[in-house]
Amino acid sequence: MIAIVQFGGSNCDRDALRAFTELGLDAQLVWHEDGLPEDTTGVMLPGGFSYGDYLRAGAMASRSPIMEEVRDAAENGVPVLGVCNGAQIGCESGLTPGMFTTNKSARFQCEHVYLRVENANTPWTRAYDEGEVIELPIAHGEGRFEITDDELAQLEADDRILFKYCDEDGNVTEKSNPNGSKANVAGVTGLKPSVAVLMPHPERASLPDIGTTDGQGVLLGFN
């Protein structure tokens, strides 16, 4: 069972639940104070504005006791995916390197973007080919990925970058970078490929009746 962890201010939890249900995956909403159920086989940290983004986006939620359980689960090989605010929580809690901060535009941005698959050998990207371009929506004010030059070089060397922002033809350019993320990075993995965060929303691109279904492959990483 995929546990979709709800914090105060989460607002993409039900989107994720519906997407998982449509894909035939067993999932349920789990309030953070209740802890992870014993039958948890995967963890989704959904988008939203946990605790109103006070201090920093994801900072307060990352201190919730359930995140210790999530870290333990991740260490034991349970797949964990953080999306948007969930990505911020994942970085803040040490599941993945780097951090997400205010967009270069200093504005909230809600639009569709193109992503190039950088590594197709992870649970989250195995449905795609390396270099494939997919389209997902973004909706964030603090989506700019930042990391030190040395850490970025290590991520590149370890092939831990999942997606980069690109144009429709797969060109990674400054113009195709919606938020100023370093090296156009849109998603990365932790030390284990089963743990990942990304800023765009795959759950909002998984139902045929609302547009692109390019995000299905990401969510099927739990399968």
C-alpha positions in Angstrom: 0.0 0.0 0.0 1.3 3.4 -1.0 1.0 5.8 1.9 0.2 9.4 0.7 1.3 11.5 3.7 -0.9 14.4 4.5 0.4 17.4 6.4 -1.5 20.6 7.4 -1.6 22.5 4.1 -1.2 19.5 1.7 -3.5 20.0 -1.3 -2.3 17.5 -3.9 -2.9 14.4 -1.8 -6.3 13.6 -3.3 -5.0 14.3 -6.8 -2.3 11.6 -6.1 -4.9 9.2 -4.7 -7.1 9.5 -7.7 -4.1 9.0 -10.1 -2.9 5.9 -8.2 -6.5 4.5 -8.2 -6.8 5.0 -11.9 -3.5 3.2 -12.5 -4.7 0.3 -10.4 -2.2 0.9 -7.5 -3.3 0.5 -3.9 -2.9 3.8 -2.0 -4.4 5.6 0.9 -4.2 8.9 2.6 -2.2 8.9 5.9 -2.3 11.8 8.3 1.2 12.5 9.5 0.4 12.3 13.2 -0.8 8.7 12.7 2.5 7.3 11.4 3.1 4.9 8.5 0.7 1.9 8.4 2.4 -1.5 8.9 1.5 -2.6 5.3 3.2 0.4 3.7 5.1 -0.6 0.6 5.6 2.9 -0.8 5.5 6.5 0.4 4.3 9.6 -1.5 5.0 13.1 -0.2 2.4 15.2 -2.1 2.4 18.8 -3.1 0.7 21.7 -1.4 1.8 24.3 1.1 2.6 22.4 4.3 2.3 24.7 7.3 1.9 27.7 5.0 5.5 27.4 3.8 6.6 29.2 7.0 10.3 29.4 7.6 11.0 27.7 4.3 8.9 25.5 2.1 8.9 22.0 3.6 11.0 23.0 6.6 8.3 22.4 9.3 6.9 19.3 7.7 10.4 17.8 7.5 10.5 17.9 11.3 7.3 15.8 11.7 8.0 12.5 13.5 6.6 10.6 10.6 9.6 11.7 8.5 11.9 9.6 10.7 9.7 6.6 9.8 9.9 7.7 6.1 13.7 7.8 6.3 13.9 4.4 7.9 11.5 3.0 5.3 13.7 4.5 2.5 16.8 2.9 4.1 15.0 -0.4 4.0 14.3 -0.1 0.3 10.8 1.2 0.4 10.2 3.5 -2.6 9.7 7.2 -1.7 8.6 10.0 -4.0 8.3 13.7 -3.1 6.5 16.0 -5.6 6.6 19.8 -5.4 6.1 20.6 -1.7 6.9 16.9 -1.1 10.2 17.5 -3.0 10.9 20.4 -0.7 10.1 18.2 2.3 12.3 15.5 0.9 15.3 17.8 0.6 14.8 19.4 3.9 14.6 16.0 5.6 17.8 14.8 4.0 16.3 12.2 1.7 17.9 13.9 -1.3 20.6 16.5 -1.7 20.2 20.2 -2.6 17.3 22.4 -1.8 14.4 24.3 -3.5 14.1 28.0 -3.1 12.3 31.1 -4.6 11.8 31.1 -8.3 14.1 33.3 -10.3 11.1 35.3 -11.4 10.1 35.7 -7.7 6.6 34.8 -8.8 4.3 31.7 -8.4 4.3 29.9 -11.8 1.6 27.5 -13.0 2.3 26.2 -16.5 3.2 23.1 -18.5 6.9 22.4 -19.0 9.0 19.9 -21.0 11.4 17.6 -19.2 14.2 15.5 -20.7 14.8 12.1 -19.1 18.4 12.0 -18.0 18.5 8.5 -16.4 16.0 5.8 -17.5 17.4 3.2 -15.1 15.4 4.1 -12.0 11.9 3.0 -10.9 10.6 6.5 -11.7 11.9 6.7 -15.2 12.1 3.1 -16.5 8.9 3.6 -18.5 10.8 6.2 -20.6 13.8 6.2 -22.8 16.9 8.2 -21.9 16.7 11.5 -23.8 12.9 11.2 -24.1 10.9 14.4 -23.7 7.8 14.4 -21.5 5.3 17.2 -20.6 4.3 17.8 -17.0 2.7 20.8 -15.2 4.4 22.9 -12.6 2.7 25.0 -9.9 5.2 26.5 -7.4 6.7 29.7 -6.0 9.8 28.0 -4.6 10.8 25.5 -7.2 14.4 26.7 -8.0 16.8 23.8 -7.3 20.0 24.9 -5.8 23.1 22.8 -4.9 26.8 23.4 -4.6 29.0 23.0 -7.7 30.8 20.0 -6.1 27.5 18.3 -5.2 26.1 18.9 -8.6 29.2 17.4 -10.2 28.8 14.3 -7.9 25.1 14.0 -8.9 26.1 14.1 -12.5 28.9 11.5 -12.0 26.6 9.2 -10.1 23.8 9.6 -12.7 21.3 10.7 -10.0 19.6 13.4 -12.0 16.2 12.2 -13.2 14.9 15.1 -15.3 16.1 18.4 -16.7 13.9 21.2 -18.0 14.2 21.5 -21.7 12.3 22.7 -24.8 10.0 20.6 -26.9 12.9 19.2 -28.9 14.9 18.2 -25.8 17.3 21.1 -25.8 18.4 22.1 -22.3 18.5 25.9 -22.5 18.2 28.9 -20.2 15.0 29.8 -21.9 13.4 26.4 -21.2 14.3 26.7 -17.5 11.0 28.0 -15.8 12.4 28.8 -12.4 16.2 29.2 -12.6 17.0 25.8 -11.3 20.8 25.1 -11.3 21.7 23.2 -14.5 18.0 23.0 -15.3 17.6 20.2 -12.8 13.9 19.2 -12.2 14.3 16.0 -10.2 17.0 13.9 -8.5 17.4 10.7 -6.5 18.8 10.1 -3.1 21.6 7.6 -2.5 19.2 4.9 -3.6 17.4 5.2 -6.9 14.2 4.2 -5.1 14.1 7.6 -3.4 13.4 10.6 -5.5 12.1 14.1 -5.6 10.9 16.3 -8.5 9.2 19.7 -8.7 6.8 19.0 -11.6 3.5 17.2 -11.0 3.2 13.7 -12.5 -0.1 13.1 -10.7 -1.6 16.0 -12.7 -0.6 14.4 -15.9 -1.9 10.9 -15.5 -5.6 11.0 -16.3 -6.6 10.9 -20.0 -9.7 13.1 -19.4 -7.6 16.1 -18.2 -4.8 16.1 -20.8 -1.4 14.6 -21.1 -0.7 11.3 -19.5 3.1 11.6 -19.6 3.3 11.5 -15.8 1.9 7.9 -15.5 5.4 6.4 -15.9 6.7 8.2 -12.9 3.9 7.0 -10.6 4.2 3.5 -11.9 7.6 3.5 -10.2 5.7 2.3 -7.2 4.5 -0.8 -9.1 
